[in-house]
Amino acid sequence: MVRVAVVDYDLCKPNRCSAECVRFCPVNRSGGKAIELSEEVGGKAFIYEKACIGCGICVKKCPYEAISIVNLPDELERKLIHRYGPNAFKLYGLPIPQEGRIIGIIGRNGIGKSTTLRILSGEIIPNLGDFATQPTWEKVLKRFRGTELYQYMRRLADREIKVIHKIQHVDMIRKYVKGTVKEILARVDERGLLDDVRKSLNLNSAWNNKVSLLSGGELQKFAIAAALLRDANAYYFDEPSSYLDVRERFSLAQALRELLPKNAYVIVVEHDLTVLDYISDQVAIVYGEPGVYGIYSKTYSVGSGINHYLEGFLPAENMRIRKEPIYFHIHAEAPEREVQNRQPFISWPPMTKTLGSFRLKVMEGNSYVGEVIGILGPNAIGKTTFMRLLAGELKPDEGDILVEGLRISYKPQYIKAEHYEWSTVSEALKDLSREGIAATEWFQIDVIRRLKLHKLGDRAITELSGGELQKFAIAVALANEADIYLFDEPSAYLDVEERLTIAKSIRRVGEIRRTLTFLVDHDIAMIDYVANRVMVFQGVPGVEGVANSPEDLRSGMNRFLKDVNVTFRRDQRTGRPRVNKPGSYLDRKQKAIGEYYYAPLREAGGES
């Protein structure tokens, strides 16, 4: 067995503990040395993996949970691609780029997906685990000789491959790119596709705007457009659907399939399962322990690969990657969709609200105790305005919603760390866990620990990454004693498993407390997983929005997807929603009968 010992040096605080990891180590107690506080790592814990016996005592004794030790098979070391340093993350294996095919990558955050794209784009020369010496292409090519990756790596080393890498954090573009969208895209247009890309990604509204003033969604589309316009051999996209609404996500997927060179290498990292399913020809799964190690599976067909990931078992590797499988509702009329007893909660008359040149019209509606109402619609159509009306931040111009006297917990779309009363995560968790639902065992296990918030420890809230801050904000909102819970885009920055963990937690809190939840999100699979009913927003983005009354999932999804002109079918194994290819037999048939979302299950297997 090979020992992988990882120390999270952000969590390790030897000046605030009694060095339990060193004192209780059985190797140290018997006169050897497996762990010590070393000046090489700033006086923090350093583990000698060859001397470590993998007993796990230091893992349990560390008061800050900074240490992770796992035992892996010896033969896995032959697949070691990169390690960031001593007691740091290890990456095993790589997906194999294929000319003319789009490879999708699915896996948890912190498991090596972005590192993979940096290696395959040539930004990082993999050190093959030897972090003490400078990595060279000669060593890499020697390692890959005789494998499927050799030719690609050789061409990359010889600079025969030009790679375009669309980064994950597009907000960084504002700092380095100056000028208008039109000027910059015209300057990088190497393929003569400027008008096609502008039309496909619907960039008209942002065309003359300065890049520094673009919204998150506009910035994402700008970055994707710039990548599509460049002439290259390989195109790598890291989370391209972030900030985009459902219509824009499918426009993006169609643009990638139609506008990229037919013989290019293409890899897409994506957490939205419906987009990943639609855009990919094959998928590779990366599994392991976030922040500790990541292992790439073989490449699977799209349908089988995503199903294996959801079921938690990879047959080719004979590897279980999750304790429990994830299954979706098969029918809109499933018993779990029904709100128990249908006890009325709040109702609202028709309302209107004007903000500048935008006008929102809200149709009359009602709600029931314990239900989750999903909210669907394009960006700039009034969804956040409606949430702010519910939260009491805005007052309607006409009509009124009676929420006075009701306690409201609101997780806004844009989270600001400065708005929280606590300075550190540990201070917040300690305060929240004193009473109420946050003090229960299931909340601590299913929310705090599954989202790994307990590992953030004394981290300042202002220093959290986008994903960490999102998870923290959701947990705080769920922990609050409230009658109505409002979540605006809770899936942003989260991986598939974190999204489904959040969805389960939202439903469970609503059922236990007998409360009402409104949830805005662009991930169709998440809405399908969690909602009892849906509200569909229609209209002209930025001009006028109409919030329709809550309706059952089948009717609401059909209304929404008819606007988007996309049909879904059900996967027979997992029940997950899958997009039909435009113009395919099922796509044409479902449109003809008006079933855009809930195709009869016996016909759902007609397209892979």
N, C-alpha and C positions, 0 to 999 in steps of 0.2 A: 504493500500500500504506500501511496505517496501522501505526505502530509501537506496541506495548504493552510498556512497560518496567516491571518490578516488582522492587522491592528488599525482601527480607525483612529488616527492621531488627532482628529477633531474632538473625539470623545475621551481619549485617554488623558487623565488629569492626575499625575503622580503627586503633585503638590497638595492634592485634596483627598488623597486616600492613604492607606497604610501599605501600599504595594502588595496587596493580597496575592496577586498573580505570581509574584516572585517568591513570597514566603510559603505559599501552600503547594507549589510545584513539587511533585514527588521526585523528579530528577534532581532538582536543586537540593532537596532535603537529604538525598542520598549521596551528596558530594559532587554531583555533576553540575552542568549548566545548560538549561534549556531555555531559560528566559531571564532577562536582566533589564535594568534601567540603563540605557546606553546614551552617551552623549552624541553618538552618530545620528540619533533621531531626536535630538533636543531633550535628552534626559527622560524620554518616555520608554514604554515597554518595547523590548526587541526580542523576538522569538527565533531560536535556532531550530529550523524545521527538521534538520537531520537528527538532532538530539531529542526533539519532542516525541513523546510516546502516544500523543493523541488522546490522553485520558479525559480532557475537557474540564479539569478542575479549575484552571485559570479562567475559562469561559464563564463558569458559574460563580466564581468568587469575585470577578471584576464588578465593582459597584456601578460602573457606568456602561456596562455591556459593550465595551470597546473591542473585545477580542472575539474572533471567529476562527474555529479550527475544524476542518473537514478532512476526511480520509477518502482518497480517490484511487482508482485502480492504477497500477504501475504503467500499463500500456497506454494510458491516456497521455502520459508525458510526451509520447512521440508526436502528439498532435498540438503541443504547446506552441502558440504563435507569438504571444507578447505578454510581458509582465512589466508593470510600471515601476517596480522597485522592490526592496526587501519588505516582506510582510504586506504586500500590496496585491491588487486584483490581478488574476490570471485569465487569459483568453485562450480557449482551446478550439482549434479548427476555424475555418472560414467558409462562407458560402461561395460557390463557384459561379462567377459571372458567365453568361452564355450569350453569344451574339444573336441579336434578333428576338430575345426573350426578356420579359420583365420578371425579375425575381423579387418576391416580397419577403420581408423579414418580420417575424413576429416574436415578441419576447417582453419580459418585464423591464422596467426602468433600471438603470444601473447594472446591466448585465452584459454590456460590451457592444451594443448595436452601433452607436456613434463612433466608437473606436474602430470597429470593423470598416466603416465607410472611410475613415481617415487613412487606414492601412491600404485599402483597395484603390484609393485615389492618389496614393503616393505621398500624402502629407506626413505619414509616420512610416519609417522603415522598421518592420517588426524585429524585435531583438531575440526572438525564439527562447525567451526566458533568461537570457544572459544579459541582465541589466547593468552589470559592472563594466562592460566594454562597449565601445561605440558600435552600433549595428551597421552592417554593410550589405549591399545588394548581393555581393559574392556569396556570403553565408546564406542568405535567403534563397538564392537560386540553387545552391548546392542542396539545401534542405528539400526543396520542392521538385528536384529533378525526378522524372518518372511519374509525376502525379498530374492530375487534370489541371491544376493551377499553374503548372510550370510555364506554359506558353504565355499566359496572361501576365504573370510576374516578370518574365523575361522582357516582354514588350513594354511593361511599365517601367522597368529598370533602364531600358534603352531609350526611353522617352518616345516610343513609337505610338503610345496611346495618350491622347489628350482627354483629360477627365474634367467634367463639370460637376461640382459638389454643391447642392443646395443645402445649406446648413440648417440645423434645427432651430436655433435662436435667431429668427429673422429680425427681431427688434434691434440687434446689433448693427444692422445695415444703416440705420438712421445716423449713426456716429461717423460712418466712413464714406457714405455716398451723398454727394451734393448735386442738386439740379432737379429738373422736373422729370416725371415718369417718361414723358414723350421723348425728351432729349436723350436720356440715358439709354432707353431701349433702342432708339434709332442708331445710337453709337455702337451698341453691341450686336446689332442685327447682322450676323455673318451668314445667315441662311436665307435671307429674303422673305421671311415669314411674318414680318411685323404686323401687317393687317390681319392675317389669320390668327395670330396669337392674341392680338387685341380683342378680336371678336370672340374667340373661344373662351377666354378667361373673363370676358365682360369688364374690360378695364376702362371703358368710356368715362365713367364718373371720376376716375382718378387721373385721367390722361394728362391734364395740364397742371396737376398739383405737384408741389415739391415733395420729394421723398421724405424729408424730415417731418412732414405734416400728415403722412399717411396713417390710417388706422391699422390695427393688427391684421385684419383680413386683407386690406389693400396692399399692405407690405408683403404678405405671404404671396399674393397673386403676382406682385411685381418681381419677387425673387424667382418664382417659377417661370415667369415670362422671360426673364433674363437668361435663365438656364436653357430654355427651349430655343432661344434665338442664337445661342452659341453653336459653332460647328465643332463637334467633338466625337470621339469614339465611345466614350462612356459617360453616362449620366446617372448620378446618385442623388436621391431625394430623401432627406431626413425629416419625417413627420410633415408631409406637405399639406395635410388637411387641417392643421391647427388654425384656429380663428375663422374658418370658412363655414358658411351655412350648408345645408344639405344640397341645395341646388348647385352651389359653387363647388362642392366636393365632387359631384358627378360630372360637372363641366371640366374640372381638373383632370379626373380620371380619363375622360374621353379625349381631352387634349393630349395627354401623355401617350395614349394608345395610337392616336392618329398623326401627331405632329413630330414625334421623335423619329430619327433615322431608323429605317427598318433593320439595319445590320448592327445597331449599337448595342453595347452592354448597358443594361438598365437595372438598378436595384432601388427598391422603395422600402423604407422603414415606416410602418404605419400602425397605429393603435385602433383605428376605426375598422372593425372587422368587415363591414359591408364594403367599404372603399377598398380595403386590401383584397377582398375576394374578387371585386369587379376589375381591379387594375392589373392583377398579377397573372402570369402564366404558370408559375410554380412558386412554392413558398419554402423557406428554410426556417426552422424553429431554433431559437437559442434559449437554453435552459440552464439552471444552476442556482446559485445563491447571489442575489444582488449585492454588489460591492465586494464579493469574495471571488467568485469565478463564474465564467460563462462557457458553455459548450454548444457548438453548432451541430444540429442534426443533419442527416442527409436531406436532399431536396425532395419534397413531396409534390404531388399534384395539388392544386389550390384547395379543392373541396376536401380531400383527405387530410391535408396538412392542418388546415384550420380545425377540422373535427378532432384530429389527434390532440391538438393543443387544448381544446375545450374539454375533451374527455380525460386529459392528463396522462395519456400513455402513448409512447412512441414505439410502434411495433418493430420497425427496422432496427432500432437500438435496444429493444426489449427493456425500455426504461420508463418508470413511472415518475412523472414530473409534478404531479399534484395529487393530494390525498383524495379529493372529491371532484367528480366531473361537474361540468357546468352545462345545464340544459335550459332551453328557453321554452316558453309556453307554445304549445302546438296550435291552439285555436284561440281566437279572440274571445270566445264564449267559455273558456276554461273556468272551472270553479274558482280558482285562485284570483281571477279577475274581479269577481263579485265582491263588493263591499258588504261585510256582514251586517245584517239587519237594516242597511240603507237608512240609517238615522240622519235626517237633514242637519246640516251645519249652517254655513252662511249662504246667503243668496244675494244677488245684486241686480239692480235695474239697468236699463241701457245707460251708458255713460259716454262722455266725450272728453278729450283732453287735447289741447293745441299747444305745441312747443315750437316756437318759431314758425317755420313754413310747413311743419309736419302736424298732421291731425290724426288722432287715434279715436276710432269708434268702437266701443265695447258693447257687444250684444248681451242681452239679459241672460243670466246663468245661475246655477245652483251647485251645491257641493254636499258631500256626505262625510260623516265622521269616519276617520281612518283611511280615507282614500288618498291616492296620489294622482294628481292631474298633471299629465305631461303637456308641455307647451311647444308647439312646432311652428316654424315659419322662417322666412329668409331674414338676413341681417337688415337692420334699419327699418323694421316693419312695426315696431312698437311693443315688442315682448318685454324689454327691460322697463319701458314706461309703465306697462301694466303691473309689473312686479313692484315698482315704486309706488303706484297707487294703492296696491294691497298693503304695502309696508307703512303707508301713511306719510311717505316722504313728499308725495305730490297730492294735491286735491283736484278732483275732476271739475271741469267747467260746468258740466251738466250731469245730474244724477249723483248718487253717492253709494259707497260700499260700507256697510255697517260693520266695522272691525273695532270700534271703540270698546275699550274694556277687555279686549282679547290680547293676549301676549303673543308677540310676533318675533320669530327668529329669522333673520335675513342674511343669507350669504350672497353678496353682490357679485356681479360679473367681474369687476375689476377690484382686486383686494389690495388694500394699503396696510402694510404692517404697522404703520404709525398710529392707526386707529385703535389698536388693541391696548388695553390698560396694563397688560403685563409686559415685562421686558424680555423674558426668556420663555422657552417652551416648557421647561420643567416647572417653572413658577405657575404657568397657566394650567398645566395638567394637574398639579397638586391642588390648586384652587378649585378646579372644576370637579375633581374626584371626591370632594368632601361630602356631597349629598346628591340626591336625585339619581337620574338614570346613568350618569357618568360614573357613579360609585358602584354600579352593579358589575358582577363578574363578566357577564356576556359583553358589556360595552367595552370593558378593559381589554378583553381578548379579541373580540370581533372587529372593534374599531381601532382602539389605540395601538394594540400590538400588531394586528394585521397590516396596518398602514405604517408600522414602524415609527410611530411618533415618539414612543418611549426612548428610542435611540437618539433622538435629537437633543435630549438632555438639556444642558445649559446653553445651547445655541441661542443667540439673540434672534428674536423674531424678525428683525430687520435684515438679518443675514441669510434667511432661508431662500432656497431656490424657488422657481415658479411652482414646481410640483410639490415641494415640501410645504410651501405657504398655502397652496390649494388644499392639501390634505388637512393641515392644521385648521384652516378656516371652516371646512366642512365639519370636522370633529367638534369645534367650538359651537357651531350652529346647532348640531344635533344634541349637544350636552345641555344647551339652554332649556329651561322649563318654558314651554310655549304651547299655544293653541294652534298656531298656524306656522308652518315652516316654508320658507321661500328659498329656493336654490337656483341661482342664475349661472348656467354653464358649469356645473360641478365637474365635468369630465375633462376640462382643459388641463393639459400637461400630465394627465394620468395614464398609466398603461391599462391593458385590458383587464387584468385581475383586480387592480385598484378600482377601476370603474364599477366592476360587478360587486366588489366588497362594499363600495359606497351605496350602490343600488339596494343591496340586501339590507344594509343598516338603515337607510331611509325608510324602507317599507316596515322594518321591524319596529322602529321608534314610533311610526304612525299607528301601527296596530296595538302596541303596548299602551301608548298614551292616549289613544283614540283622538288623534289630532287630524289636521288637514295639511297636505303638502302640495305645493305647486313647484314644478321642476321644468326649467327651460334647458334644452340641450339640443345639439345638432347631431349627436350620435344616435342613429335610428335604433341600433341594437340595444342601447341603454334604455331608451324610452320604451321599447317593446318589453324589456325585461322588468321594468319597475312600475309602469303606469297602469291604473285602473281605467281611466278615461283620458281623452286628450282635448286640448283646445287648439284649433288651427287658426293661424293669423294669415290673412290674405290682403292683397292690395298692391300698392306701388311703393317699393322701398324708398324711404326718404321723403315721401310726399303724403301718402295716406295709408293707414292700416285699419283693418277690420278684424277684431277679436271675436271669433265665432263662439257660440255657447259650447260648454263641454259636451262631448258625445262619446259613444262607445269606441273602443280602439279600432274596430274594423271600419266603421263609417269615417272616423277621423283620419285614419291612415289613407283610406281611399281618396278622401277629399284632398289631402295634402299631396299625395303622390301623383294624383291626376294633374295637379298644377305643375309638378316637377317633370311630368311625363316619363316616369320610371315605374316599372313593375317589379314586385318581389315575389319570390316563392319560398317555401319552407324546406330546410334540409331535413331529410328523413331520419337521420341519426340523432342530431342534436336539437332540431326544431329551430335553429337560428335562421334569421331572415337572410336571403341571398338575392342579389340583383340579377334580373334577367338581362341578357345581352340585347341591346336595341335591335328590333326587327326579327328576333328569334321566334320560333313557333310559340313558345309559352308567352313571350311578350305580346305578340299579336293576339293570341287567344284571350289572355287575361284582360287586355284593353277592350276587346270586343264584348266581353261579358261584364265589364265594369269592376272586376276584381283585381285591384292594383296591389293588394297586400296579402290577402289570405287565399292563395290558390289552394284548391283541393289537394290534400297531402298525397294522394295516390298519383297525382300528376307532377308533384314537385321534383321527382327524380328524373324528369325528362331531359335535364340539362346539367352538365357537370361544370 
